[in-house]
Amino acid sequence: MIAFIPCAGLGTRLKPLTDHRPKALVEYQGKPLLVHLIERLQAQGFDRFVLNLHHFAPMLRDFATEYARRQGLQIAFSDESEALLDTGGALTHAYGSGLFAGEEEVLVHNVDVFSDLDLRGFSAAFSAKSPLPAGGTPAGERPAALLSVRRRPSSRYLYADAAGRLRAWRNEKTGQVKGEPISDSFNAFAFSGIHIIKCSLIDEWATAYGTDKPFSVIDAYLNASRHHEILLQEQKDGFWKDMGKIEDFA
């Protein structure tokens, strides 16, 4: 399976480390974040990658091209130099550029997330038959997407029903809710920045939102949950860390 690694962001939370380089090339323990992630993905069988580019795009392209040559990897680039497209728009842009051609699904993994999540098991869970119908999705079909989540403090939560299906999102600071009204029976989780999505769903988004406009992948998942099964899988054990702040690099 192919992995899409969002790398286009400005890395504003990591300034001044990102004043002269993209976030993906900020070093931790002697290696860029991108290398840490690709090594973990390689260890679990991934050898094809798509990176989106914006902030210091030529620098990141040159580094990744040389790294791919040395490691014998396939790395393709989705150019967002004209405008940042957010994760949703980044996926449809890469899809519209033919970078997921021939693929049934794509793993999306944030470049600044460190985790020991068993991605083979995560992929197997995604490939399993759906246990319950959701909206217009017949029971027994594969889910349209699987999102890795954890129970941890966060300012924004995803809410799932008892079957693990995405139902709502809430901003704890503002009280804003998207999706369904939140029920007492729902479970709250923080998104881990790791998800698998069917290319058929990306194709639907490309039609609905276009391939050159920014949109939130969470908003798109909430909209899709009306007709497709968008599942949340809790990572109960193991390690997870978002390397999004300066103090994380101390």
C-alpha positions in Angstrom: 0.0 0.0 0.0 1.1 3.5 -0.7 1.6 6.2 2.0 0.7 9.8 1.7 2.8 12.1 4.0 1.5 15.6 4.3 4.6 17.9 4.3 3.3 21.2 2.9 2.4 23.0 6.2 4.2 26.2 7.3 5.2 24.7 10.6 4.4 27.9 12.5 4.3 26.1 15.9 8.0 25.1 15.3 9.4 28.6 14.6 12.3 29.4 14.5 13.2 25.9 13.5 11.1 26.3 10.4 12.3 29.7 9.4 14.8 28.2 7.0 13.5 24.7 6.3 10.2 22.8 6.0 8.9 21.0 9.1 9.6 17.6 7.5 13.3 18.4 7.5 13.5 19.6 11.1 15.9 17.2 12.8 15.2 15.2 15.9 17.9 12.9 17.4 20.1 13.6 14.4 17.6 12.8 11.6 14.8 14.8 9.9 11.3 14.0 10.9 10.6 12.7 7.4 13.4 10.2 7.6 12.2 8.9 11.0 8.7 8.4 9.5 9.9 6.7 6.3 12.1 4.4 8.2 9.2 3.3 10.4 7.0 2.9 7.4 9.6 0.9 5.5 10.0 -1.4 8.5 6.3 -2.3 8.1 6.5 -3.0 4.4 5.9 0.4 2.7 8.2 1.4 -0.2 6.1 3.9 -2.1 5.4 7.4 -0.9 3.7 10.6 -2.0 4.7 13.9 -0.4 2.9 17.2 -0.9 5.1 20.3 -1.2 4.7 24.0 -0.4 6.9 25.5 2.4 10.5 25.4 1.0 9.3 23.1 -1.7 12.5 22.9 -3.7 14.5 22.1 -0.6 12.2 19.2 0.4 12.0 17.9 -3.2 15.8 17.8 -3.6 16.3 16.1 -0.2 13.6 13.5 -0.7 14.7 12.8 -4.3 18.3 12.1 -3.2 17.1 10.1 -0.2 14.8 8.0 -2.4 17.7 7.3 -4.8 20.0 6.2 -2.0 17.4 4.0 -0.3 15.8 2.5 -3.5 12.4 4.0 -2.7 9.7 5.4 -4.9 8.8 9.0 -3.8 6.4 11.1 -5.9 5.5 14.8 -5.2 2.2 16.6 -5.2 3.0 20.3 -5.8 1.0 22.8 -3.8 3.3 25.7 -4.4 0.5 27.9 -5.6 -1.6 27.5 -2.4 -1.9 25.3 0.7 -4.8 22.9 0.3 -5.3 21.5 3.8 -5.3 17.7 4.2 -8.5 17.1 2.4 -7.6 19.3 -0.6 -4.1 17.8 -0.6 -5.5 14.3 -1.0 -7.8 15.3 -3.9 -5.0 17.2 -5.6 -2.6 14.3 -5.4 -5.4 12.0 -6.6 -6.3 14.3 -9.5 -2.6 14.4 -10.5 -2.7 10.6 -10.9 -0.4 9.9 -8.0 -2.7 7.2 -6.5 -3.4 5.6 -9.9 -4.0 1.8 -9.5 -4.4 2.0 -5.7 -7.5 0.9 -3.8 -6.5 2.8 -0.6 -4.0 5.1 0.8 -2.4 5.4 4.2 -2.1 9.0 5.4 0.4 9.6 8.2 1.3 13.1 9.5 5.1 13.7 9.3 5.3 15.1 12.8 3.7 12.0 14.5 5.8 9.4 16.3 3.9 6.2 17.0 4.5 2.5 17.4 1.1 1.7 16.0 1.1 -1.7 14.2 0.3 -0.5 10.7 0.0 -4.0 9.4 -2.7 -4.7 12.0 -4.3 -1.3 11.3 -4.4 -2.1 7.6 -5.9 -5.6 8.3 -8.6 -3.9 10.4 -9.4 -1.6 7.5 -9.6 -4.6 5.1 -12.1 -6.4 7.4 -15.8 -6.5 6.5 -17.9 -3.8 8.0 -20.0 -5.3 10.9 -22.9 -2.9 10.6 -24.6 -0.8 7.9 -24.1 3.0 8.1 -26.3 5.3 6.2 -26.4 4.1 2.6 -23.4 1.6 3.0 -24.5 -2.0 2.8 -23.5 -4.2 5.7 -20.5 -6.5 4.9 -18.6 -4.0 2.8 -15.3 -2.5 3.8 -15.3 0.8 5.5 -14.5 3.9 3.5 -11.9 5.1 6.0 -10.4 4.0 9.3 -9.0 6.7 11.6 -6.5 5.9 14.4 -7.5 7.6 17.7 -6.5 7.7 21.3 -8.1 8.7 24.7 -5.9 11.6 25.6 -6.4 15.3 26.5 -7.2 17.4 23.5 -9.0 20.6 22.6 -10.8 18.8 19.8 -12.5 15.4 19.9 -14.0 13.0 17.5 -17.1 11.2 18.7 -18.0 7.6 17.8 -21.1 5.5 18.5 -20.9 2.1 20.2 -19.9 0.4 16.9 -16.9 2.8 16.4 -18.5 4.8 13.6 -17.7 8.5 13.3 -20.7 10.6 14.3 -19.5 14.1 15.5 -16.7 16.5 16.2 -16.4 19.0 19.0 -14.1 21.9 19.7 -13.8 21.9 23.5 -12.6 25.6 23.7 -15.4 27.1 21.6 -18.1 24.5 22.1 -18.6 24.2 18.3 -20.1 20.8 17.2 -20.1 19.4 13.7 -22.0 16.3 12.6 -24.7 14.8 14.7 -25.8 16.1 18.1 -23.5 14.5 20.7 -25.2 11.7 22.5 -24.3 10.4 26.0 -23.7 7.0 24.4 -20.9 8.4 22.1 -17.3 7.9 23.0 -14.8 10.8 22.7 -11.4 10.3 21.1 -8.5 12.5 20.0 -7.4 12.0 16.4 -3.8 10.6 16.0 -3.1 11.9 12.5 -3.0 8.4 11.0 -5.7 7.1 8.7 -6.5 4.9 5.8 -8.9 6.0 3.1 -10.4 4.3 0.0 -9.5 6.0 -3.2 -13.1 5.7 -4.2 -13.9 8.1 -1.4 -11.2 10.5 -2.5 -12.7 10.3 -6.0 -16.1 11.4 -4.5 -14.4 14.3 -2.7 -12.6 15.3 -5.9 -16.0 15.6 -7.6 -17.6 17.4 -4.7 -14.8 19.7 -3.6 -12.5 19.8 -6.6 -8.8 19.1 -6.8 -7.4 22.6 -6.3 -9.3 23.9 -3.3 -8.5 23.6 0.4 -10.9 21.7 2.6 -10.7 20.0 6.0 -10.4 16.2 5.9 -12.3 16.0 9.2 -15.2 18.0 7.8 -15.2 15.7 4.7 -15.2 12.6 6.8 -18.1 13.9 8.8 -20.1 14.6 5.6 -19.1 11.2 4.2 -20.3 9.5 7.4 -23.9 10.1 6.4 -23.5 7.6 3.6 -20.4 5.7 4.3 -18.8 3.9 7.2 -16.0 6.0 8.7 -14.6 4.0 11.5 -12.4 5.0 14.5 -9.9 2.5 15.9 -8.6 3.2 19.4 -4.9 2.7 20.0 -5.1 1.6 23.7 -1.5 0.9 24.3 1.9 1.8 23.0 3.5 5.1 22.2 2.2 8.2 20.4 3.6 11.7 20.3 2.9 14.8 18.2 6.2 16.6 17.5 4.5 19.9 17.0 6.1 22.1 19.5 9.6 23.5 20.1 9.8 21.8 23.5 9.3 18.4 21.9 12.7 18.7 20.3 14.6 19.4 23.6 
